[in-house]
Amino acid sequence: MKRRNFLKYSGAAAAWAGFQFKGFSMNPMPRLPFLQALAGGGNPNNRVLVLIQLTGGNDGLNTFIPLDQYGNLANVRSNVLIPDNKVLKLNGTFASGLHPSMTLLRDMYNDGLVSVVQSVGYPNQDYSHFRSTDIWMSASDSDQLLENGWAGRYLQSQHPGFPDGYPNPDNPDPLAIQIGSVLSLALMGDTVPMGMAISDPQAYYQFINDLVEPAPDTPYGNELKYVRLVAQQAQVYYQSIKDAADIGNNLSNLYPAAGENYLADQLRVVAQLISGGLQTPIYIVTLDGFDTHSEQVDDSFGTTEGNHANLLRKVSEAIGAFQDDLKLLGADDRVAGMTFSEFGRTIASNASLGTDHGAAAPMFVFGKNVIPGIIGSNPQIPADPFASSDVPMQHDFRSVYASALQDWFGIPDPENILQYEFPILPIFKAASTGTHAAAPVAIEASNYPNPFHNATTFTFTSDGGQVTISLIDMNGRMLQTILEGSYPAGTHRVTFSRNDLRPGNYFYQVKVNGSTVTKKLLVI
């Protein structure tokens, strides 16, 4: 293999540095296109997105349980189904609940810190772990092969000259840190890796003491020695991470003891680096084990215990402690997180107390600045499905990406990254105003009365230019365009008549010259 390709696919680059921190071999990534644009001049407003990968395909039907479909679920997955009286109830809904091991996530939901996006997937499910993961990471169609990540494509279009001139005084910190065992395709550019991979927590790479773990006496080993020596010599971002680790702190007492919860250990590191002032906008953490073909539940102790329960307990404990830490550290207003898995599981269970590869599953987006609640409806469970029947997709996963790019990071045209235009879901309360060189301006928009019966008046401000107001249902589907046209600078009002719109909860989305704000609307 050519050395250049080895560097690319091994997840190493000449500008990387490594050091040991809390048992994790920390390899900061250099200032590569995707993350550079997200950070935009050192990430001046310090917005952070933490991606939590649940590797293996999580069983969404036993995670976020559709209680209004319980009878049909009992017909086809009785040997794994959670008893309805054990399901954790949620404020504002009787139709859905959480697995009983997810008490901290339940508390976060009830405190308005969680948005649940129902039945997320992609058309023409592949069912292969490897291929489906590639689809999620590259944001490709199921029949399309891409060797770069959805993030990398965007950054390269914004910074075609990278990596010349990086790092620089305006961008002193790494732009992504991944704690896990694999380099994510999402962070891969056309010619260089746009992310980094963290080795096993027990691995000992102590570059700062000039120690290099022995490599095998093979051609691969010789290349590995070269990669490590280059990383050891470069040390480009070592000092900024070391400074953040030294200054940073953890204040929450909700974290399990070190070594008991691998995901919590990773998120504890993320919180400490954030509190230490690191301006890194993207972190990726992982938890393995969700491929529960067998022994998903423990037959001896009932369906509320077993492998899946233990995994979900770790997810809930880790996220709950992390969010509590962010609040105590005063950083919760600028950090958001989301969980994702390469696919869900089948509606019906199998004879091995497990479930098989399926399609859609819920995603959890959490943080102080998410719009709390449930986007979409519970999956409809047929009375007698085939054993391999899937949960049908309601939302394309790229809609969640598009929403994060536009409303969290302030990128005005996510379709340029994702190849197509996807609906922006009402996940985040407001768009960022500083993470991107072309960050959109803030929008003032409201409506009165709200709730309303016959008509309501929308009021919005414009600096001049194109304005669109769209009506969106709770599934994130656009129902109609309320207003579209060019408006001069100033404050404007438009009256909207309900007509045949049914009573219920809705959202309206105001877009002014690419900037977007989404708010709730109630028809009575």
N, C-alpha and C positions, 0 to 999 in steps of 0.2 A: 504494500500500500504506500502511496506517496505520502511523504511527511505532512504536506499541507492538508491532505484529506484526513490523515490520522488525527491531526489537531482538530479538524472540524468535527469529526464524528466521535472523538473521545470526549468532547465537551470541555477541552482545554484550549487556551489561546495564550499567546505570548505575554499578554498584559495581565494575566491572572496572578493572584497571590493566594496563599492558603495559610490558615492557622487553626489551632485547636481551641474551641470555645464550648464549655459545658458538655464535653463529650462528642460534639459534632465537628467534623472536619469542614471548616467554613471556607468556601471558595467564592469570593466575590467575582461578579462578571464585569467585564469592561464596558465602556460607554458605547453600546451598540444601538443600532437604529431604533428599534421598537421602543425600548425603554427610555432612550434619550428624548424622544418626542413626548412621551408621557410625562417625563420629569420636567421638560421645558425650562431650561435655564436653572438647573439645580432644584427643581420641584418647589417653587417658591411658596406655594400654599400647603406643601407637605401632605397632599392627599396620597393615601396608601390603599392598595387593593391586595388582599390576601386570598389566594386561590387554594382551596382545600380539595385535593383529589382523593376520592374514595375508590380505591383501585379494586376492580373485580366485578363491578356491576351490582349496585345496591338494590335490595328489595324495597321498592318504594311503598308497596301496599302494606307492608308491616312496619314502615317507618312513619308515614303520614297516612293514617288509616281512615278510609272513607266509611264512616259509620252509617251513612244512609244507604250503603250497599252491603251491609254486614250479612244479611241473610244469604245473598248469592255468594259472597266470599266463603261463608261457612260451608256451602255445598261443595266447593272445589279446593279448599285449602285448610280443611279443619285440623289437620295434623300440625300446622304451623301458625294458625291464626291466633292473634292475641284475644283473650276473652274481652268482651266489650266493656265489662265492668272494671277492667284493669287499664283501659286506654286513658291516657292523660287528657283531660278536657281543656279546651282553649276558650278564652274570652271571646264572645261575639259570634260563636258558631257552635251548633250542636251536631253538625254534619261531619266534622273531621276532628281527629285527635292524634296525639303522638304516642309512640311506643313508650311503655311505662319506665324504661330505663333512661329516658331523655328529660329528666326533671329540670335541669338547668336551662335547657333550650326552651322548655315549656314556660319557665319563668320569664325568659327573655321575650318570648312571643307575647305573653300577657303584659309585659312592660312596654310593648310597642317597638321592639328592636329587631323584629324578624319579618321578612317578606317571603312567603312560600309561593314559588312558581310551579303550578301544577303540570304534570305530564309533559316534561321537557324531553325532546329527542330530536331525531332527524328523519327525513323521508327515506324509505327503502333501507331499513335497518340491516346491518351487515352481520351482527351477532358474534363476530370474532373480537376477542379482547384487543388484539394488536391493531387490527384495521379500524375498529370503532374508536379506539383511543387516538389513532392518527387523524381520524375525521374530526374529532373534538378539538384536537390541538391545532390542526391546520385550518379548520373551518371550511373544509372542502365539501363538495357534494359526495354522496356515497360511491359514485362511479368515477370520481376524479382523484387522481394521485398528485399530491403536492409535496415537495421536499422542503418547503419553508413554512413558517408559522404565520398565523393570522396577524400576530403582532409585528413580526419582522417585515412583512410586506408593507405595512403602513410606514414604519420607521425609515425604511430604505427610500420610499417615495419622498419623505420629508428631508432626509439627510443623505443624498446620493454620494457625497464625498467622504462619508465616514469610512474608516476610523481616523483619517488624518486630522490632527489637531486636538485629539482627545487623549486623556483628560485635560482639563484646563481649570483655571482658578474659579470660574463660574460653576463648574460641575465637579466638585471634589469627591463625591461619594459614588459608590456603585449604584447601578440603576436596576439591578435585580439580584436577589439572593434566593436560590432554591435549596431547600433542605429536603433531601430525598436521595434515592438511589439512581435515578435516571434523568438524563437531560430531556426536558420537554421539547417536543417538536414546535410547540407554540412559540418558543423563544429562539428558533433557528432562522438565520438569514440565508440569503442565496449563497454566500461564500464563507461566512464565519458563523460560529455559534452565537446566539443572542441571549443565552442563558448559561447557567452552570449547573453541574450535578454535584451533590454532596454524597460522599461515600458512606459506608456503614458507620454508625456512631462509634463503634469500637475500633475502627481503623485509626492508625496513629500517623498523621501527616503533620509533623511539627516543623514546618518550614522556617519558623522564626528562630529556631535553635539550630538551623542548618542540618537537620536530620531528615533523611529521606528513607521511606520504607523500602526494604529490598524488593527489587523487581525480578521476575523470572528470567533465566538465562536463555531467552528466545528472541527472535526478531521483534515480536510484539513487546517483549520486556525492554529491549534496547530503545524502542520508540517511547515506551512509557517513562524510562529514565530521562530521556530527552525532554519530554513534556514537563516532568516534575522539576528538572533543573531550570527550564525556562521560566516556569512559574515561580520557582524559588528566587531566581535572579531579578525578576521584574518587580514584584511586590508593589504594584502600582497603587492598589487601593487598600493595602494592608493597614496603613496607619489610620485612615478614617474609620474603618471598622473597629480596629483595636481601641481607638479613642472612645467610640460609641459604647463598646462593650465595657470599658472601664468606668464610664460615666453613668451608663444606664442602670436601671433598677427594675425590680418587680415588687409590687405592693399587694397583690391579691393573695389571700390565704386559701383560695379555692383550688389552686393547682394540686393535683395528686403528687405524692412523693416522687422524686426523680427516678426514672426507670419503670414506673408503674403504668404510664400512659405515654406512648411514643408520640402521639399527636400533641398532647399537652406539653411535652418537653420541647417540641419544635416551636409551638406558639409562644411558649415562655421566652425562648430566644428572640423571636420576632419582636415581642413587646419590649424586651430589654434594649434591643438595638434602636427601636423607634424612640424610646424614652431617652436614649443616649444622644439623640439629635441626628441620627442617620437620615438622610433625605431620600433614601431608596424608595421608589414608588410601588414596586412589585415584589411580593414574596410568594413562593410556592411551597406548600407542605403536603405531605401525603400520609395516608393510612391504608395499608394493604389488608386483604382478607375477606373482601365482600363477595367472592365467588362461591356462594353458599349452595352448592349442588346437594350437599348432604350435611346432616347434623347442624342445620341452621338453628334448630331449637334442641333443648335437652329434654328428652322424653321422660327422664326421671323426675325432673323438677317442674315440668310444664312448659308451655310455649313462651312464657315471659322470660325464660332463662335460656342460655345457650350461646353459641358463637355470635349470632347476629345481635343478641341483646348486649353482649360484652363490647362489640364494636360500636354500637350506637351509644352505649354508656360512655365510651371513650370520646366519641364525637361531641356529645353533649357536655361532658365535664371539661373537655379542652376548650370548646368555644365559650362556655359559660365563664370559665376562669380567665380566658383571654379578654373577653369583653369587660369583665369586672376590673381586670388589671388596667386596661385602657382608660376606663373611667377614673380610677384612682390616680392614674398618671396624668390625667388631663389631656389625653390624646384621642378620646373616643369620637370627637366631632370630625376627625379627618381620616378615620380608618374604617373601611368596609371589608367584608369578607363574603365569599360564596363557596358553597360545596358543589361538587359535580362528580359524576361517575360515568363510565363509558356507555352504560345502558342500564335498564332496569331488569326485572325478572318476570317470568311468566305469571299469569293470573293463577293458574292451578299449581299446586305443589306436587312433588313427586313422592314415590314410596320410600325415599331415603331421608325423609324429614327435611327436605330442601326444596329449592326452586331452581329453575333453569334459566338460560339466557333469554331475556325479553327485550322490550323496546323502551318505552318512555318511563320516566320516574320524576319525582319532584326535586327541585333545587331549593336550597335555603340561602337567602341573601340576608346578611345581618349587619347591624351597625346603628349608630344613633341617627344617621341621616338616610335611612331607608323608609319608604312608605310602608307602614306595617299592614299586615293582613294577608289575604290569599288571592293570588292572581289566577283565574281559571276556576273551573268546576271540578268536582270529584269525578274520577273516571267511572264510566258506566260499566258495571260488571254483568255480563249475560248470565242467565239462570243456569245454563249448562254449556260452558265454553269448552272448546277442545283443550286438551292438556297443554298445548303449546300456544294458546291464545295470548296475545299481547295486550298491554295497556296502550290504547291508541294515543298518538301524539296530539297535543293541543298547541304547544309552543315549540318552535324551532330553537335549538340552543343558541343559534346565532342572533336571535332577538335579545337574549340576555346579554351576550357580548356587546351587541350594538348599543343597548341601554347603558351598560357600564362605560363604554367608550364615550358616548355622547353626554350622558347626564352625570357621570362621576368624574371623568377626566376632561370633559369639555371639548371633545373632538367633534367638529360640526358635521362631518360627512363620513360616518362609519361605513357606508356602503363602498367607499373607496378602499377600505381594508378588507371587507367581507365579500366582495365581488358583486353582491346584490343588495338591494334595499330590504331591510327587515323591519317589522313594526317595533317601535320603541315602547317598551313596557313600562308601566308606572311603578318602577322599583325604587328610584332614588328621589329624594325630596327636591333637590336643586342641582343644576349643572355646576361644575367647577368653573372658577373664574381665573385660574392661574396656572394650570398644569400644561398648557400647550401654547406654543408661540402665537397661534391664531385663536386664542380662547375667546368664546363668545361673550358679549356683554350681558349684564344682568337684566332680567325682564321683570317688570311689575305687571301683574295680572290678577284680576279678581272677578267675582260675579255676585250679583245681588238681585233678588234674594237667593239664599241657598241654605236650606232646601227650598224648592219652588214647586208650584203646581201647574200654572199655565205658561208662564214666561219668566225669563231671567235676563239681566243685562250684563254683558261682559265688558269690563273696562281694562284697557291695556295701554302701555306706553310703547312708543316706537322712536328710534333714532332716524327713521326714514328707510323705506325699503319694503321688501316682500313680507307679508304677514299671513299666517295660516292658523286657524283655530279648528281643531279636530275633536270629535266626540268619540270616546273609547269605552268599550264595555269592560266588565271585570275580568274577562278572559284576555284582555289586551288587544282585542280586535277593533279596528277602526270602523265605526258605524256610519259616520257621515262627516263631511267637511262643513263646518258652520260658517266659516269665513275664509276667503282667500283673495288676496289682491295686494296692490302696492299702496302704502300709506305714508304720508309725510311725517316728519318728526313731530312728536307731541303726544297728547293723551286722546284716546279714541274710545267710543262706546258702540256696541252693537247689541240689539235685542234678539234673543233667540226664543222662538215659540216652540213649545213642547210637541204640538200636533199629536201624532200617534205613538210617541215614545212612552214605553211602559214604565210604571213606577219602579224605582230601584236605585242602586248605587252605580255611579259612572265616574269616569275621569274626563277632564278636558285638557287638551294639550295646546299650548300657545307657542308658536315658532315665529321668531322675528329674525330674519337674516341668518338663519342657521342656529341661533340660540333657542333653547327650548325650556319651558317650565310646564310641569304637570301638576294638576290639582284635582281634588275630589269634587263631585257634583252629585246631589241627591234630588231625585224626582219623587214627589209624594202624590 
